[in-house]
């Protein structure tokens, strides 16, 4: 069996989903600060530039163990740059937080005993999580509702076979996005719901376009005597180049943004970027293969003049 047949039959997707299930059972989800809580520290950079202050913060945290920075942002208060760092600690929380605080005071040269300078760095510990697993549940419920609505429309407009194919294709891409999150240990944050919705939307658009092409090609005069499998192969070949260019360019753009962005936003964008590979495979291989198995063409045969004459004689 060729590699394209493996993709068409969904074997590659099954392998990825199985691996994700094993990793989920073994390691669970990589929950970010929004789901676990932790420690928030603010640093007033004072006269330091943003680049210098960022380097000092990174140096202070680089020597620490048993912690993970979830996000770092910078804002302005009274025309002074203020950094906000959120991080999670494993082990002795108080001990780690004290070490982080001392390292920051040392890097910035602030005097912790000074009544003014001690407020340049503040720390809030045991911050409670802002979200729980309901975020992921609501995101999936939203996708399901949207899929049902889209499937109902496709059923009324183009028949049950087209609707079933579309729902199955989009559902597969959503599952693959979740699998990618588990396999690559992408941080689960409040942005994960947006990422799932984005993958579902992109998948719905591309698979709908593929189904429209399949139906159009199926009723072309030159394709009426061809099997569904042959029509599916012709249509997939026609759209292959455009899908590679568009999805590839989109994925590269998202990967660049994910590298530039810091924290949970970058993780969510990375999840969408990696999921575009699944959207491509589903659109080009799985969707046409499903369609050719369930779609039934009803071709109306026009009666010839001879047939009309014979019918008249019989009457």
C-alpha atoms as one frame of an Amber mdcrd trajectory, in Angstrom:
protein
   0.000   0.000   0.000   1.418   3.414  -1.017   1.782   6.325   1.395  -1.149
   8.119  -0.243  -3.381   5.143   0.515  -2.296   5.277   4.154  -3.359   8.931
   4.223  -6.638   8.257   2.390  -7.614   5.453   4.739  -6.802   7.631   7.746
  -4.128   5.274   9.093  -1.702   8.141   9.733  -4.379  10.003  11.702  -5.179
   6.889  13.721  -1.498   6.485  14.661  -1.256  10.129  15.812  -4.489   9.891
  17.811  -3.367   6.657  19.461  -0.021   8.194  20.443  -1.818  11.232  21.862
  -4.137   9.004  23.906  -1.183   7.109  25.379   0.626  10.357  26.262  -2.551
  11.823  27.759  -3.004   8.813  30.034   0.680   8.872  31.003   1.291  12.615
  31.413  -2.061  14.404  31.246  -2.401  17.946  29.868   0.290  20.594  30.113
  -1.798  23.138  32.001  -0.579  26.725  32.020  -0.795  29.422  34.671  -4.442
  30.178  33.869  -5.369  26.627  34.921  -2.933  26.016  37.779  -2.330  29.363
  39.448   1.108  30.208  40.852   3.134  33.330  41.495   2.988  36.807  39.957
   5.941  39.163  40.281   6.100  42.763  39.027   9.348  44.609  38.335   9.607
  48.375  37.878  12.441  48.835  35.369  12.957  52.514  36.337  15.825  53.922
  34.243  16.629  50.597  32.522  15.655  50.145  28.882  13.249  47.347  28.012
  16.003  45.258  26.412  18.326  45.583  29.395  15.522  44.935  31.894  14.424
  41.836  29.957  17.978  40.485  30.014  18.226  41.058  33.787  14.915  39.266
  34.387  15.989  36.319  32.240  19.283  36.138  34.124  17.490  36.153  37.480
  15.213  33.308  36.447  17.853  31.279  34.589  19.486  30.177  37.819  16.242
  28.925  39.359  15.017  25.363  39.365  11.578  23.764  39.653   9.748  26.639
  38.018   8.312  27.495  34.615   7.571  30.985  33.336   4.067  31.016  31.908
   4.013  34.592  30.594   5.919  37.859  30.718   4.414  41.171  29.675   5.453
  44.800  29.917   3.297  47.849  30.499   3.711  51.479  31.489   2.876  53.064
  34.837   3.635  56.758  35.379   5.849  56.692  32.276   7.899  53.840  33.752
   8.143  50.336  32.312   6.688  47.665  34.582   7.203  43.963  33.833   4.690
  41.332  34.977   5.924  37.749  35.154   3.673  34.782  35.891   5.273  31.461
  36.776   4.527  28.070  38.270   6.592  26.319  40.939   7.073  22.608  41.648
   8.382  21.691  45.058   9.004  24.167  47.883   7.118  27.235  46.682   8.247
  29.642  49.414  11.903  28.700  49.013  11.814  29.169  45.239   9.953  32.487
  45.473  12.460  33.871  47.980  15.325  32.884  45.681  13.627  34.559  42.697
  12.975  37.754  44.652  16.572  37.961  45.883  17.941  37.341  42.383  15.771
  40.121  40.927  16.838  42.650  43.595  20.450  41.726  42.936  20.155  42.014
  39.142  18.459  45.419  39.249  20.602  46.753  42.103  17.627  47.721  44.250
  17.898  47.842  48.032  15.307  45.583  49.598  15.639  47.405  52.913  14.888
  50.793  51.387  11.274  51.870  51.987  10.940  53.128  48.406  13.020  50.635
  46.449  11.429  47.603  48.103   8.244  48.458  46.196  10.061  48.334  42.847
   9.695  44.548  42.973   6.490  43.020  44.326   5.438  39.384  44.519   2.039
  37.751  44.963   2.091  34.054  45.770  -0.557  31.327  45.723  -2.536  33.043
  42.971  -5.617  30.940  42.299  -6.281  29.613  38.775  -8.516  31.865  36.695
  -9.974  29.013  34.625 -10.662  25.315  34.799 -11.319  22.511  32.333 -14.721
  24.026  31.478 -12.931  26.345  29.021 -11.951  23.362  26.884 -15.421  21.844
  27.326 -17.192  25.026  26.195 -14.860  25.379  23.213 -15.641  21.830  22.071
 -19.376  22.351  22.639 -19.219  25.500  20.518 -17.509  23.595  17.717 -20.106
  20.801  17.930 -23.028  23.270  17.724 -21.450  25.003  14.733 -20.829  21.648
  13.040 -24.426  20.547  13.550 -25.689  23.803  12.025 -23.306  23.503   9.064
 -24.189  19.835   8.555 -27.908  20.665   8.558 -27.360  23.296   5.883 -25.249
  20.944   3.734 -27.847  18.190   4.138 -30.654  20.437   2.920 -28.573  21.868
   0.077 -26.457  18.943  -1.092 -27.695  15.785   0.603 -26.869  13.603   3.579
 -23.669  12.108   2.111 -22.056  15.542   1.723 -23.095  16.571   5.237 -21.694
  13.383   6.801 -18.408  13.756   4.931 -17.998  17.374   6.057 -18.755  16.648
   9.717 -16.409  13.652   9.797 -13.575  15.638   8.169 -13.844  18.649  10.482
 -14.238  16.444  13.566 -11.066  14.589  12.597  -9.125  17.864  12.302 -10.341
  19.035  15.727  -9.284  15.723  17.284  -5.912  16.013  15.545  -5.475  19.540
  16.954  -6.078  18.205  20.466  -3.673  15.337  19.749  -0.992  17.819  18.668
  -1.521  19.773  21.894  -0.943  16.598  23.928   1.982  15.195  21.906   3.960
  18.444  21.697   3.092  19.346  25.308   1.656  22.684  24.184   0.595  24.725
  27.176  -3.134  24.688  27.843  -4.224  28.265  28.418  -7.336  30.410  28.086
  -6.365  30.898  24.423  -6.745  27.196  23.684 -10.467  27.627  23.024  -9.724
  30.191  20.324  -7.164  27.828  18.797  -9.660  24.946  18.596 -12.287  27.226
  17.054  -9.745  28.498  14.522  -8.763  24.971  13.457 -12.429  23.971  13.127
 -13.178  27.078  11.043 -10.217  26.602   8.697 -11.028  22.912   8.293 -14.698
  23.657   7.554 -13.751  26.183   4.854 -11.248  23.946   3.046 -13.317  20.765
   3.274 -16.444  22.600   2.088 -14.527  23.917  -0.925 -13.274  20.405  -1.643
 -16.801  18.988  -1.481 -18.086  21.662  -3.854 -15.298  20.782  -6.317 -16.071
  17.077  -5.995 -19.772  17.592  -6.720 -19.050  19.916  -9.645 -16.590  17.475
 -11.217 -18.925  14.527 -10.636 -21.559  15.990 -12.969 -19.254  17.191 -15.722
 -20.077  15.521 -19.036 -16.583  14.042 -19.413 -16.728  12.542 -15.898 -20.190
  10.957 -15.998 -18.824   7.533 -16.915 -16.007   7.693 -14.376 -16.257   6.168
 -10.932 -16.411   8.224  -7.745 -12.846   7.154  -6.953 -11.615   8.512 -10.283
 -13.480  11.803  -9.782 -12.050  12.094  -6.259  -8.514  11.566  -7.552  -8.955
  14.131 -10.346 -10.352  16.733  -7.943  -7.644  16.176  -5.337  -4.940  16.561
  -7.974  -6.513  19.800  -9.221  -6.510  21.410  -5.775  -3.211  19.965  -4.513
  -0.966  22.832  -5.580  -3.227  25.629  -4.336  -3.720  23.877  -0.978   0.030
  23.443  -0.503   0.720  27.094  -1.313  -2.050  28.619   0.796  -1.866  26.353
   3.861   1.930  26.289   3.718   2.212  30.077   3.615  -0.370  30.420   6.381
   1.463  27.888   8.553   4.821  29.666   8.098   3.228  32.993   9.042   1.716
  31.494  12.190   4.986  29.786  13.142   6.836  33.107  12.878   4.218  34.742
  15.091   4.440  31.851  17.581   8.206  32.338  17.830   7.866  36.096  18.356
   4.945  35.861  20.787   5.654  34.893  24.367   3.736  32.569  26.644   0.245
  31.183  26.186  -0.636  33.228  23.083   2.386  31.870  21.231   1.525  28.319
  22.329  -2.028  28.602  20.997  -0.809  29.967  17.656   1.762  27.148  17.451
  -1.049  24.632  17.938  -3.014  26.134  15.038   0.087  26.222  12.805   0.889
  22.544  13.397  -2.780  21.599  12.944  -2.748  23.003   9.405  -0.801  19.896
   8.371  -3.774  17.817   9.502  -6.179  20.116   7.632  -4.133  19.586   4.466
  -4.121  15.787   4.819  -7.837  15.684   5.602  -8.785  17.987   2.726  -6.605
  16.310   0.089  -6.900  12.663   1.076  -9.450  11.771   3.757 -12.353  13.984
   2.613 -12.270  12.850  -1.067 -11.946   9.229   0.034 -14.957   9.495   2.355
 -16.957  11.264  -0.343 -16.295   8.634  -2.996 -17.502   5.916  -0.596 -20.817
   7.515   0.398 -21.806   9.760  -2.509 -24.325   8.416  -5.024 -24.628  10.175
  -8.367 -28.034  10.363  -9.972 -27.479  11.160 -13.622 -30.561  11.994 -15.635
 -30.454  10.344 -19.032 -31.983  12.347 -21.891 -34.191  10.358 -24.250 -33.028
  10.312 -27.849 -35.287  11.231 -30.768 -35.442   7.573 -31.719 -36.653   6.635
 -28.244 -39.354   9.294 -28.454 -40.524   7.935 -31.825 -40.711   4.385 -30.484
 -42.667   5.623 -27.468 -45.136   7.405 -29.765 -45.670   4.273 -31.867 -46.419
   2.250 -28.769 -49.010   4.768 -27.687
